[in-house]
Amino acid sequence: MYTTSGIFSKKEIPLCGHATLASAKVIFLDAAENDILFITGEGLELPIRNNGDNIVMDFPVYDTTPLETPMDMLRALGLTEVCKT
């Protein structure tokens, strides 16, 4: 088990995927095991598996809430509507 944190100029973020992936790669270079577990500063568990040439990260799934896209945002992106697919 390893701990990880993403500390940026203003605050710590709950999960920094790129930094965690890079850390896992370094750990797997010398580790005998193919499965490791990272624990974030907020206690979030992130299992990671060395799958041959690939590193597989099992990210948590969060509940989502549908929102309306503000027209100002659409205009800033040069869009007039949201296409739901």
C-alpha positions, -999 to 999 in steps of 0.1 A, spaced: 0 0 0 12 35 -9 -1 69 -2 -3 97 -28 -13 133 -29 -15 160 -56 -3 192 -42 -5 223 -65 2 259 -59 -31 267 -41 -43 234 -26 -42 196 -25 -65 178 -49 -82 145 -41 -67 126 -70 -40 134 -96 -41 106 -121 -10 115 -141 12 117 -110 -3 84 -97 3 66 -130 39 78 -131 45 67 -95 30 33 -103 53 29 -133 84 35 -111 71 12 -84 64 -16 -109 100 -14 -122 113 -29 -89 82 -45 -74 77 -83 -75 39 -79 -72 16 -69 -101 -11 -52 -79 -6 -22 -57 -30 0 -38 -27 38 -35 -45 56 -7 -51 94 -13 -50 120 14 -88 118 15 -88 81 20 -98 72 -15 -85 38 -26 -71 34 -61 -61 -1 -70 -35 -4 -98 -25 -35 -118 6 -41 -139 -9 -59 -169 22 -67 -190 28 -37 -212 -1 -18 -197 -8 -3 -163 -45 -5 -154 -59 20 -129 -93 14 -114 -108 49 -109 -137 55 -86 -171 62 -100 -189 92 -87 -226 100 -89 -234 127 -114 -261 153 -116 -274 165 -150 -270 203 -155 -280 228 -181 -252 242 -200 -250 280 -196 -255 299 -228 -224 320 -221 -203 289 -221 -218 277 -253 -211 311 -270 -175 310 -257 -171 277 -274 -187 289 -306 -218 266 -301 -255 273 -302 -268 241 -286 -258 210 -268 -260 177 -288 -270 148 -265 -257 115 -278 
